[in-house]
Amino acid sequence: MAQVKTENKNRSRFGFFRGKHGYIFKLILATLIFIIILICVRVFLLNKTVFRDKTGEDSFEAPLQSEVSEEKVRVTKNRNIARAEFVRFPNFQDPREIVSDGDFLWIATGNGLIKYHRDKKDIVKIYTEADGLPDNILTSLVKYKDKIFLGTQGGLSIFDPQKETFVNYLDKEEWKYNNNLDHFFIREHNLWMSTFGGLRRYDIESNKWYNFSYTDVSLTAGKDSLFFTKTNIAENSKVFEVPTRASDPNDISISLEDSGCRFDDVEANEFWVLALCNLPEVAGSRIFKLKAEEDQWEEIPGLTLDQDQYYAFGGMHLVDDKVFLNEIGDNGSVLFVSYDLKTEEKTYLDLPSEIQDQIAQPIAFLDDLIWFGGDRDLFSYNSTSGESVSFREEQDFPAVIVSILAQKEDLVLANTDLGVGLIDFEARQFKVIDQSVKNHASGVFQGDDIWFLSYDLEMGVYNIDLVHYNLAEETKETWEIEDNSELASQLILAEDRKLWIISSRILLYDVDTKKLETFDDFPEEINHLLSDIKSRLFGSKIWFGFAKPYGEQGGLGSFDLLEKQYSFISLPQGYNITPHGGIVVSNLDDVYFAPPDYKGKGIYVYDRNTKGVRTINTNSSQIEQNGVMLFDYRDNLLALRVKGKIPVARVGRSIDSSLEQYYQTGLSIHDPDSNQWYFFDTEQGLIDNEVLDVLIGDRYIYILAGGVTVMDKDF
């Protein structure tokens, strides 16, 4: 009986699920589950949309609140630099050389080596210093057997495409004066190159080096000899010839000498050698030709220019019996010329405007295509069909990122060479929202609204645009502001249609009335605010640096946006603040700022409670270098751009390896809660060591260095 009673109890407990009522209940439950699933899918899709109709609350967008003393809560994270994950988006710029390798093209650029699939028209990979290159600036490349030889500003690098490994020669003793390579040519198994320290030959098979004391040369290779001209010296009106297997400077002879010319470029193939001569006395160009196996140079009358016309330096290419070059007209127009050395016919090719506008130089002739390299683009041009293709337009990120302005959720607002644009790095999408390209910009998010100022200076006049863009409606308003240097500065915060700006003073600009409100309760001893410092908003206050007249010691200050009042802090004796350095405020009551000599003094920290200043440097902490600038602070992370003292010979600036100067060496990140320091450079995964900007976002740290490296904050 006990068992029966228990069974009846269970039935009565779930009896509602049985019969007519149970059917209705299950139907309602299934409907609710289906609706919940639909909502989840909808949210997921919205989050995947690049420019979504969604308002997120950003720490700098919240309604203004009075600043209160926050409790110092220390939450130490177990950070591990080896665990840091990077996604790199290199800027594409300045293509130099191209070689063909089956289905692929290898492209040497001013920012890494690109592997490009010809048929798919897609970048397979971009190799940078993070992958093993000695320097991102490539000057030359040539393929020999299964290896690719690369000339860089950091020395010779030999790349194995199968293993994806680099063998670099910068650190070898015989190379300490020979970084900054240019002009590569291989004849048989001899690699010829011009370097910072002279002309060199490398016998690939025997692994032997031969040095020649000819520096700063423009080099090309003929059938059995090499020809070069010396540049930027008094006796540069000569063309020199050196045998392919030369091992001694005495093997070099003068092939052509002309006292009236400066030879800017030489070009050779199996049949012809050409020398481009620009006249020093009169504007104009002429070109000499030397037929193979002959010693007599002849001027080509059909390629002689006079008056204000000339041929562009470095633009001459010899293909079979034709020479291709850029002719610069007297009005600055660029004409692409083809000249047949046998028929002596000169033809002007009708290039598309996008190639002409960039004064693009031909850098490769592959199959039926001529490849032109512009400043920040690469074009393929079919001389038969007249079709041209822009390399950058095919990419997900066609723009070169100049600065990072603001961030909200997955979107980054950036100033680029194509204008101000929105980037979703996770979705790998880019959208230009303002095409007026300016040198400087600053911007903020306010819900679905984006406000930004973009400006440049021409002939002493500021050209300023104020732009409002709505994410949900994808609409844009633009105001051209008359010359007003006060507005050519930092946009800090947007409230409705009023903008807070820091210039030499704190300004409030009303978009609708176009009125500029100032708050000039300055003490007489204050000269102006240091508006070129990267200021930061904390709570309801904008923090900044200020200067005093006649070079007196400056200090720190803040402006309360609620009270609309300034506060100025005089620093203790011996401490000062520098423009360009950066200033941030942490929630630990500390104000970080850079000393005047940011190259060697570390960081100054002002404690808002004790009113004292302390110094953070390599002696008192784990910071990598004492030269720091450009800060950002968020979520207990402090980011500092780092300068360090390194031998200049390692960066190709001088042949005196004993000299040391300050150069960008990476990024330092400090966790004040755990008092831990972390250092990142190309060995950890950055594209380049020259960090130009840093922004700590909601989930990621965005590092602008040769492009953008996106790093997870929870490393």
N, C-alpha and C positions, 0 to 999 in steps of 0.2 A: 504493500500500500504506500509506503514512503516513496518508492520509486515512481508510482503513478502520480502522487501529489506533486512531486518535483517536476515531472514532465508537464503537468497541467499548468504549473506556475510559469514555466518557460514559454508555453504556448500563449498564456495570457499576457506575458511581458511583450511579446512581439506580434500579438494578434492583430495589431493595427495594420500590419503589412499584408494581411490576408483579406480576401473578399473585395467588395466594390471600393470601400474606402482605401484599402491598401493600394489598389491599382491607381487611384487618383493621386495618392501621395507620391507613389513612385514616378508617375508622369511629371508631377510638379518638380520633384527632386532632379530628374533627368534634364528637365528644361533649364533649371537653375545652373546645373553643372555645365551644360552647353553654353549658356550665356557667359559664365565665368571664363570658359575656354576662349570664347570669342574676344572677350575683353583682354585677356592675356596676349593673344595673338596680335590684337590691335596695338597694344602698348609696345610689344616687341617690334612691330613694323615701324611705329612712330620713332622709336629710338634708333632705328637703322636709317631713317631718313636724314639726309645731310642737312637740309635747311627746314627744320621741322617747326610746326606751329605749336610751340611749347615754351612756357615761361619757367625758368629755373632761378632759384635764388642764389646769387653769388655773394661771397663774403663782402665784396666791395659795392654791391648793388642794394643791400638792405637799407631800409629807411634809416635816416640819421638818428643816432641815439647819443645821449650824453656819455662821454667817456668815463668809465668807472674802473677802479682798480680791480683787475682780475686776479682771482686766486691762482697761485702758481701750482698747477697740478702736473706732476712729472710722470709721464707714461713712457717708459723706455721700450723702444722696439729693438728686436734682434735683427739689426741690419747687417748685411753681408755684401761687400762690394763685388764679390765673385758671382753673386746671384743676380746682379743688376741686369735687366734686359733692355736692349736697345733696338729701336727700329729707325733706320737711317733714310733720309730723303735728301740726297746731295743736290746742290744747285748745279744746273748744267750751264757751262760757260766756256767760251773761247776754245773751240775745237782746233787742234793744231795739225794732226796727221791722221791718216786712215790707211789700214792695210786690210786686204781681203783674206779670209780664211774659210774656204768652203761656203757653208750657209751663213757664215757670220762675218761681221766687220768688227775690227778692233779700232777704237777711236781714242786717240790721246787728246785730253782736254786740259784746261786750266784748273780742273777740279776732279782729277781721277781718270782711270782707264775704264772705258765702256765696252762691254760685249753686247753687240747688237745683232738681232736676227733679221736678215735681209728680207725674207719673204713675209714673215709675220709682222715686220716693222715694229719690233718690240725690243725694249731694253731687257736683256737677260740678267745682267748684273753690272753694278758700278763698283770697281775696286778703288779703295782709298787707303790712306795711311792705316786705317783700322784693320785692313786686310794684309798689311805688310809693305806697302809702298813707302819708300824713304821720304817722299814729299808728294803732295797732291798735284803740284804744278808740273805737268808733263810737257816737254818741249819737242820730243821726237820719239818715233818708234819704228822698228823694222823687224820683219819676221825672218828667221833663219832656221830651216829644218822645223823642229817641233817646239822651238823656243821663240819668245818675243823679247827683243831688247828694247828697253825703255830709257830714254834720257829724261832726267828730272832735275829740278833745282836742288835736290838733295843727293845727287850722284847717280851712278849707273845702277840699273835694276834689271835682272834677267828673270822673266816670268815663265813659269811652266803652266800652260793652260789646262793640262790634264790633272795635275796635282793641285793646281791653284796655289802655288807657292812662289815666293819672291826670294831671289838671292841678291842682296844689296852690297855695294862696294864703298859706301860712304865712310865706314869706320876703319877701313884699311889705311895704313900709314901713307902709302903712295897716293892716296886719294884725298888727303886732307886739304889740298888746294884746288881740287879738280871736280868739286860738285858744280851744279848749274850747267848741265850738258845741253848741247844743241847740235843740230845737223848730223844725223846718223846716216851712214852709208855702208853697205856690205858689198864687197867685191871678192868673189871666191869665198874664202873663210876669214877674211879680214874685215873687222869692224872699225870704221873710221869715225871720229867724232871731234867736234870742237868743244872745249871745256873752259871753265873759268881760268885754268892755269896753263892752257895751251892746247895745241893740236895733238891728238893721240891716236895710235893704232893698236888694236887688240887682236891678236891672232887667236881665234876661237879654238882651233884644233890643238895648238901647242900651249895655250893659256899663257902667252907672253905679251908683255906691254912694251910699246915703243913711244917715247915722248919727243915732241918737237916744240920749240920755243916760240911758236906763232900763236898769239892770243887774239881773241875777238875777231874771228874769221867767219866769213860766209862761205860755206863749203858745199861742193857738189861732186859727183863721181861720174866720170866718163867710162869708156870701155876699158882702158888699161891704166888710166891716170886719174888723179883727183885734181880739181881746180878750185882755188879759193881766192878771195880778196880779203884784205885786212880793213877793218872799219874803225872809224872814230880816231884815227891817228893822222899825222901830217903826210906820211908817205903811203897813202892808201890808193893811189892811182896806178895800181899794178894788179895783174892776175898772175898767180903763182901756180905752178904745176908740180905735182908730186906723184911718183910711181905708186901703184897699188901696193907693192911689197916694200916700200921704202922703210929703212931702219935707221937712217941717219939724217940730221938736218941738212947736210951737204947734198943730199939727193934732191932737194927742192930747188927749182929754177924758176926764173921769171918767164912767163909765157907771153904776156902782153903788158907793155908799159906805155902810158899815155899821160903826159903831164897836164893835159887840160881837163881830165875827167876824174870823177870819184865813182868807182865801180861799186854799185850797191848790191848787185846780185849776180850770181852765175848759175847756169843750168846746162846740163849735159846729158847726152844719151850715147848710143853706139855710133852715131853718125855725125853729130854736131855738138859744138860747145858754144854757148852764147854768154855774153857779158853785157849787163845792163849798166849804162853809164849816165849818171845825172850830172849836169854841168854845174860847177860851183859859181861861175861868173854870171852865166845867163840862165834864165829859167828854160827848161827843156830837157829832152832825153834823146839818147841814141843807143843803138845796140850793135855790138860787134859779133861776128860769127867766125868760127874756126871749123873747117871741115876736118873730120877725122883723118889721121895719117898725114896731115899737112901742118906746116908751121906758120902759115900766113893768115893773119886775122884781117877780115874785111868788114867795113861798116855796111849795114843794111839800110840803103836809102829809104826803102818803103816803111821803115819803123823809126824814122827820125822825126822828132817833135821839136818845135821851137816855141817862142813866145812864152805863154803861161801854161803850156801843156807839158805833162810829164807822165811817166809810167810809175805806178805804185811800187814802192820797195817791197820785195818779197813775194810779188804776185806773178812772177814769170814761171811758166811751166812748158817743158819741151816734151811733146808726145809724137813719136815717129818723126815726120818731117814738118810738123806744125808747132808753132809757138803760141801760147795763150797768155794774155796779160791784161791787166786793168789800165786803161788810159784815162787820166784825169784831165778833163777839159778846163778851159780858162775860166769857166763859171762854176767850177767845182763838180760838174756832172761826171758820173762814172760810166765809162763805156767799156764793154768787154770785147777784146780784139782777138781774132784768130788770123795768123799769118802763115801761109804755106811757103816754106823755104825753097822749094823747087820751082813752083809756078810763080812765086813772088806776088801772090794775090792776098790782099788784106780784106778781111770780112769783119763787120760789126755784128755781134750776136745780140738779138733783142731779148734781154733778160727781164724777167718779171720785176716789178717795182720793189717787192719786199727784199730781193737780193741786192738791187742797186742801192736802195736806201741805206743798207747796212755797210756799204762799200765792202761787200764780202769778197774774200780772196779764194781763188780755186786752190784746193789742197789735195785733190785726188781725182784721177780719171780711171773709173772702173767700168768695164763693159761699155754700155752706151750712155752712162751717166757721168756728169761732171759734178763733183761735190764741192760746194762753196762753204767756207767757214766764216761766219760773222762773229760779232763780239760775243753774243749769247745765243747763237742759233747755228744750225747746220742745215744746208739745203742740198737736195739732189735735183739736178737739172738735166732733162733729156733734150739734147740739142736737135734731135730729129722731130720730136712731137712738140717741143716747146713747153712740156709739162714740168712744173717744179713742185717739190714737196718740202714743207717745213718740218724739220726734225722735232722741234719743240712742241708744235701743235698736236703731234700724235701722242704726247706723253700725258700721264695723269697730272703731273705737276709741271706745266710748261713755264711757270714763272720762276725767276730768281728772287728768293726771299731776302729783303733788305733789313727788315726789322719786324719784331713781333709786338703787336700793339695791345691786344687784350685776348681773353679767353673766357668761354662759357661752355660748360659741359663738354661736348665733343668738338666744338667749333673754335677755331683760332682766327683772329683778325690780324692780318699781316700787311705790311707795306712791301710791294714787289716792284719789279721793273715793268710790269704790265698794269700797275695801278694797285689800289687797295683791294684786297680780296679775302674771301672766307675759305678756310681749309679745314676739311675733316680728315685728319691723318688716318683714323681708323678705317674709314670707308675709302680712303685714297682718292678724294675728290677735291677739286679746286674750282672756285667761282669768283670771277672779277665782279665787284659791285661798284667800282668807280675807276674809270679808265684814264682819268687825268693824272698822269705820272708826275709826282712831286718828289723832292729829295727827302722831305721830312714829313712825319705824320704822328699823330697820337689819337687814341680812341678809347671808348668805353662801351660796355653793354649796359642796357637798362631794360630788363625784361626782353621783349621781342624787338626792341629798338636798339640800333647801333648809331652812335654819334662819333664822328671823327673830324679832326682838322688835318688838312694836308697843305703844305706850303713849300715854296722855295724862294730864293732871293736872286733877282736878275737886275743888274745895273742899279743896285741900291734900293730896289722896290720889291716889297714882299707881295707875292701872288698867293693868296690864301683862299682855299675852298673850305666851307663848312658843309658837311654832308650828313644827312639823316637817312638811314636805311631800315625798313621794317622787314623782319625775317618772315613773318606770317604772310604778309601781302606781297612781299618781294617788290616793294615800291621804294623809290629814292627821291629825295629832295636835295637840291644843291643850291647854296648861296655863295656867290662870289663876293668876298669881303674886300673893301677898298684897303689900300696899303695901311696896315696897322701892325707895327712890329710887336705890340703888346699881345696880339692874338697868335703870333707865330711861336707858340710854346706848347706846354703840356696841358692836355685835357684830362682832368682828374676825375670828375664825377658829373653825371647827368641826373637832374631832378626835373621830371616832366619835360618842359622845353626851356629849361634854364641850365646853363653849363658852368661848372666851376673850373677855372683855368688858373694855372700858376705861371706868372711871367716875372717881371721885375717886382710885381705886386700880386696879391691874390685878386682875381677878377671874377665877376659874375655876369655872364652874358645872357641876355634875354633874346631868344631866337625870334620871337614874334615882333617885339618892339625894336629890336636891333640896338638896344641900349646896353652900355657897358657900365656896370657898377663897380666902383673901387672902394677900398676901405683903408684909408691912408692915415691911420693913427700910428705912424711910425715915430719912434724917438729920433731926435736930430742926429744922433751918432750913427744911425743905420743908413747905409747907402742904398742897397738894393738886395733883392733876393737872388740867390744863385739858381736861376731857372733852368740852367743846363744840367743841373743835378737830377738824377732820376728820383723824384720825390715819391712819397708813399702816403696813402690815406690809412689812418688807423683810428677806429672808432669814429668820432665826429671831427677829428683833427687831421689837417694836412701838415706834415712835417717837412722842413726844408732847411737849407743853409742860408746864411746871409753874409754879406760883405760890408766892411766899413770903409770910409774914404781913406785915401792916401796909403792904402796897403796895410792898414792896421788889422789886428787880429779879429777875425770874424767869429761866427758862432752858429748855434742851432736855434731854430724857432719853430713855432707851430701856429696854426690858425684854426680856431674853433668855428666850424660851419654853422653851428646853432647859435652861438653867442655873437658870431661875426666879430671876433676880437683876436688880436695877435698876442703871442707870448714870445719873448726873446730870452735866450739863455746864453750868458757869457761863459765861455769855456775857461778852465783853469789856465794859468800861465804856461806857455810852451805848447799848447794844443791849438790846432787850427783846422779848418775844413777846406777842401779843394773842390773846384768845379769838376764835372765829368765823373766824379768818384762814385756817387750813389749814396742814398741814405734810406735806412729802413728802421721800422720800429717793431719789436717783438712783443708778445704778450707776457714776457717776463720782465717788463718795465725797463728794457734796455733799448737804447738807440744806437745803431751801428752806423759809422760813417768813416770815410777814407781820409787819411792825413794828406797834407799838401803834396808831399813826396810819396805818392802811392807806390813807388818802385821799391821801397825797402823798409818801410816802417810798420808794416802789418795793418791792423784795424784798430780804430778807436771805438770804445764802447762807453756811452754815457748812461749812467744809472739814474733813472728819474726819481728814485727814492733817496739815495744818498747824495745826489747832485755831484758825484765824483766821476772821473774819467779813468778808465784803465786801457791797457794796450794788449791786444792779442797778436802774438807773433810766433815764429818758429821756436823761440826759446821758452815761451809760456804755454804752448799748445802743440797740437799735432798738425797745424796748418802746413801745407806743402811749401808755400813760398811767402815771402814778406810783402811782395808787391801785389796788391789786390785793388779791385774796383768793380763797379757795376753790381749792385746787390738786388736780391729779391728775397722776401721772407713770406712764408705761409705754412701753416700747419706744423709749426716747430721745425721747419727746415730753413736754413739760411744759405743762399747760393752766392758765391763770389767768383768773379772772373779773375784769373790768376796770371800775373806776370812774373817771370823768373829770370835770373841772370844766367845766361848760357853762352858758350863760345860762339862768336858770330860766324866762324868758318863752317859751323854745322848748318847754318841757314843760308849760306851762299851770298852773304853781304860783303864779305871782305876776304882777302887772301891772307891776312894776318891772323892766324889762329890763336894768338896770345890774347887778343882783345875779347872782352866779354861785354855784352849789352843785354838790356831787358827785352824779352820777347814773350809773346803769349805762350803759355805752357799748359793750359787746360782749365779745369773747373774744380773748385773746392766746394764741398757741401758740409755744413755744420749742423749737427743736432744739438741745440743748447740744452735740452732736457738731459741727455745722457753724456753731454760734453764730448761727443765723438766727432772726429773729422774724417771725411771721405774725399778722395781725389780721383778725378776722371780725366783721361786724355785719350789719345788715339789707341794706346795699348789696351784701354778698357772698352773702347768701342766708339769714341767720337769720330766724326768724319775728319775734323781738322782740330789742331790745338789752338787756333786763333778764335777764341770765343768772343762773339760780337754782342750777344744778347742772351738773357736767360729769363724765362717766365715759369713760375711754379703754378700749375693749374690745379683743377679739382682732383684729377687722378694721375696726371703725368707732369714731368718736368720737360719743358721745351728748350732745347739748347741750340742756338743759332751759331754754327761754326762750319763753314763750307756747305751750308744747307742746314737742315733741321734734324737733330737727333732727338727722338722721343724716348724718354726714359720713365719707367714706372716709379712712382714715388715710394712704393713699399719695397724698395730693394733690400 
